[in-house]
Amino acid sequence: MDKQGLYIQLFSIHGLIRGQAPELGRDADTGGQIKYVIEMARALALRDDVDQVDLITRRIRDKNQDSDYDQEIEPLSNKARIIRIQCGGRKYIRKELLWPHLEEFIDKCIGFITQHQRIPDLFHGHYADGGYVAMELAAAFDAPFIFTGHSLGRSKQAKLLSTGLNQQQINRQYHMATRIEVEEEIISQAKLIITSTDQEASEQYGLYQNGKNGQYAVIPPGIDLETFYPYYNFQLDPDLINEETRQVRLTLLNELNRFWSHPDKPFILALCRPDQRKNICGLIEAYGTNPELKALANLAVFAGLRQDINTMGDNEKGVLTDMLLQMDRYDLYGKLAIPKQHDFSTEVPELYRLCAEHRGVFVNPALIEPFGLTLIEASACGLPIIATSNGGPVDIVANCKNGILVDVSHSEAIAQAIHTILIDPQQWSTCSNNGISGVRKHYAWGPHCEKVMSHVHQLLPSEQDTGRQQLMDRVRPSFGKRLTHLQRIMISDIDYTLIGDDNSLLQLLQLLEESQADLAWGVATGRSLELTLEAMTEYNIPLPDILICSVGTEIYYGPDLRKDKGWQQHISAKWRPELIKETLNKLEFLIFQEAEGQRSHKISYYMEDIPGQLDTVQQALTAARLRCQVIYSHGQFLDILPFRASKGKAINYLKYKYKFRTDQIMVAGDSGNDTDMLQGNNYGLVVGNHSPELDRLKGKARIHFSRENYAAGIIDGLYHYGFLPAKHTPGPHPPWPL
């Protein structure tokens, strides 16, 4: 562990996240998870063993959203901040539409880490999208990855199926198949999975094939006890009420009183997003169909934030419309308050306390509640609670003895539980006091972070292991760690460039080994990965840092040959392989190459070097409105690639991703399919045995034509551009791990 403390990155990508006045309930994506990650970041930053906490989310520039969400870096505290990274355009989009853009997010996170030259000690993903990003980054930088799910796809899918939606509809609207597949991988890869309840660990994760193999720790989240303090504090010491608090309380009372005919009654409080799963209408039905309850108490439902119902999504619009219809059906005018706005940071705590002062009750009628953060907040303020017997509330009531669990699918059960607490002063006081004490014992952020970090320290290398880990990093570091700290990189073609002369190849490998502290190297070849590895084995070449294969359509990183998914996603735009084959199969002079020459993003043919044939290929593709890269090399090989793909474009992608400057990259080649990478404004090296196709590059800036052949030409280029120190005779060649 770094003596200055740990650097932790938290990932919560979707929704609207800001440190001040979070818009909780604004939409389905801006719920309790947002508050959870913000408060956790602040709490972790208070610890002596933590040096920096970055909460990483999506950057949004949208005229319909506050400009706060376009701020790249927002401080949360002295050692915590929000980092916003753009992906998928600038507009705010719902979480289900973010899946295709997560590789872009990962690439930019790598760029951020590289730019700031500090690798996190821990990656912590929240929800499936944040979990995926954290998992991929942890693999890139060889660091531990932990996960908090908040909600899981299989549970949500079961509920959606029960509403009458079919699997195809669910996948189309929620990308559920993708989410569940990702969650399966997360469960198998995470070093620790944090759950809020035993039920979440056993039942919800138990629905997954990998569920039994997950590493779980049940650690309920905390709340800010300085914000959610007991209602009676004001009664014991009226001086605690400052002017701001008085103004907030007056605003709330005025808002509620404009709905109620008898505002002096106790009131039933519900606070949630307008979502079908929250079962708000079940609560209104329970109240509206019970004359005794209507006579006994008022009802207040704070269902998110809204301006115009007609402009909201179908789910929210449907719930709010049903609420208004129920108000009319049960004639709840003068009894039911449905305010349009509330401030979570200032008004919600006072709302809980006002309800407690009126001897009311808090109800969470959700059909299933993974945890129940509002239940904890209400209890901390002294409100008795009523909630579902399915999910997190079971543990909360077991720990705190602060309310009643019911089958919320039966409105009569909800009404009976409310009635029981409201008419019995002794039970009300018992639940109130138990909640205040129980929350402070079981649900504070300090103990939560202490438990989390006790697990984290077990995942990190001990001081005894640090030296061994540093040695391993020097021998076979993760590609992320290595590429983040390098000064230069050399990338070479294989055939007729890297290989061709055994003696100069051996000398080059010795020089690369001696310079590995600040010089990375890679290959860029037309060969597939399999044929690339075959050649490297044959010539006893160790795995390089980077392998650009199949004419730039695939990128892999050593030593684990991890595929760059971001590059694959980038080049897939407008790539239509079947239509390309259909178009070119009409040209009789083209011969389709064998199966081993074909890849998902490379279509290869044999073509004789006859004037006019290459133009015919280009014309056929243009006529079919197909955007492609057409590369012809060695007088016989024709490769059709996505328009975004080539060896040169792959190198530019790496330059952007890892923040290399053009003067930090040297490329070496010998034939026509190396042209675009040689012309990429990097330092270019053409070996002496090059094909005539490259003669037209003579005299071009930043391109050096060596008189030396094969690997000797590469060595000449490394000295020419200053990538190696003054010439010396390499020492004995050490054995290379293959």
KADANOR-V764248 format. One record per backbone hydrogen bond with DSSP energy under -0.5 kcal/mol. CO is the residue of the C=O (numbers start at 1). NH is the residue of the N-H. Records with the same first field share a line. If there is no record, write none. Layout:
CO=NH ; NH
//
This chain:
2=5
6=8 ; 51 ; 52
7=121 ; 122
8=10 ; 54
9=124
10=12 ; 56
11=126
13=58
15=17
16=18
22=24 ; 344
23=26
25=305
27=30
29=31
30=25
31=34 ; 35
32=36
33=37
34=38
35=39
36=40
37=41
38=42
39=43
40=44
41=45
42=46
43=46
44=47
47=50
49=6
52=8
53=55 ; 81
54=10 ; 56
55=57 ; 83
56=12
57=85
62=65
66=69
67=70
68=71
69=60
70=72
72=84
74=82
79=53
80=76 ; 77
81=55
82=74
83=57 ; 85
85=59
89=87
90=61
94=97
95=98
98=101
99=102
101=105
102=106
103=107
104=108
105=109
106=110
107=111
108=112
109=113
110=114
111=115
112=116
113=117 ; 118
114=117
121=144
122=9
123=125 ; 146
124=11
125=148
126=130
127=131
128=132
129=133
130=134
131=135
132=136
133=137
134=138
135=139
136=140
137=141
138=142 ; 143
140=480 ; 481
144=123
145=191 ; 192
146=125
147=194
148=127
149=151
152=156
153=157
154=158
155=159
156=160
157=161
158=162
159=163
160=163 ; 165
161=164
166=170
167=171
168=172
169=173
170=174 ; 176
171=175
175=179
176=180
177=181
178=182
179=183
180=184
181=185
182=186
183=187
184=188
185=189
186=190
192=147 ; 194
193=195 ; 217
194=149
195=219
197=201
198=202
199=203 ; 204
200=205
204=207
205=208
208=211
210=213
211=214
214=216
215=193
217=195 ; 219
223=225 ; 445
224=227 ; 228
227=229
230=233
231=234
232=236
233=237
237=240
238=241
240=242
242=246
243=247
244=248
245=249
246=250
247=251
248=252
249=253
250=254
251=255
252=256
253=257
254=258
256=259 ; 260
259=334
262=265
266=298
267=361
268=300
269=363
270=302
272=304
273=275
275=278
276=279
277=367
279=283
280=284
281=285
282=286
283=287
284=288
285=289
287=290
289=291
290=294
291=295
292=296
293=297
296=266
298=268
299=337
300=270 ; 302
301=303
302=272 ; 304
308=311
309=312
313=317
314=318
315=319
316=320
317=321
318=322
319=323
320=324
321=325
322=326
323=327
324=328
325=329
326=330
327=332
328=331
332=335 ; 336
334=261 ; 262
335=299 ; 337
337=301
340=306
342=344
343=347 ; 348
346=350
347=351
348=352
349=353
350=354
351=355
352=356
353=357
354=358
355=360
356=359
360=384
361=269
362=386
363=365
364=388
369=392
372=376
373=377
374=378
375=379
376=380
377=381
378=383
379=382
381=231
384=362
385=404
386=364
387=406
389=391
390=369
391=394
392=395 ; 396
393=397
394=398
395=399
396=400
397=401
402=385
404=387
406=389 ; 408
407=410
409=411
410=413 ; 414
411=415
412=416
413=417
414=418
415=419
416=420
417=421
418=422
419=423
421=424
423=425
424=428
425=429
426=430
427=431
428=432
429=433
430=434
431=435
432=436
433=437
434=438
435=439
436=440
437=441
438=442
439=443
443=223
444=448
445=449
446=450
447=451
448=452
449=453
450=454
451=455
452=456
453=457
454=458
455=458 ; 459
456=459 ; 460
462=465 ; 466
463=467
465=469
466=470
467=471
468=472
469=473
470=474
471=475
472=476
473=477
478=482
479=483
480=484
481=485
482=485
488=520
489=666
490=522
491=668
492=524
493=498
494=497 ; 498 ; 499
499=496
501=505
502=506
503=507
504=508
505=509
506=510
507=511
508=512
509=513
510=514
511=515
513=516
515=518 ; 519
518=487 ; 488
520=490
521=545 ; 546
522=492
523=548
525=551 ; 552
527=550
528=532
529=533
530=534
531=535
532=536
533=537
534=538
535=539
536=541
537=540
540=542
545=558
546=523
547=549 ; 556
548=525
549=553 ; 554
550=553
552=646
554=549
555=564
556=547
557=561 ; 562
562=557
563=565
564=568
565=569
566=570
567=571
568=572
569=572
570=573
572=575
574=576
576=580
577=581
578=582
579=583
580=584
581=585
583=586
584=587
586=588
587=590
590=592
591=606
594=597
595=598
599=602
601=642
602=599 ; 604
603=640
604=593
605=638
606=591
608=610
610=613
612=616
613=617
614=618
615=619
616=620
617=621
618=622
619=623
620=624
621=626
622=625
625=627
626=628
627=643
629=631 ; 641
631=639
633=636 ; 637
635=609
636=607 ; 638
637=633 ; 639
638=605
639=631 ; 641
640=603
641=629
642=645
646=650
647=651
648=652
649=653
650=654
651=655
652=656
653=657
654=658
655=660
661=664
662=665 ; 683
664=489
665=683
666=491
667=685
668=493
669=687
670=691
671=674
672=675
674=678
675=679
677=680
682=684
683=667
684=704
685=669 ; 687
686=706
687=690
691=694
692=695
694=697
695=698
697=700
700=703
702=684
703=705
704=686 ; 706
708=688
709=712 ; 713
710=713 ; 714
711=715
712=716
713=717
714=718
715=719
716=720
717=721
718=723 ; 724
719=722
728=730
732=734
//
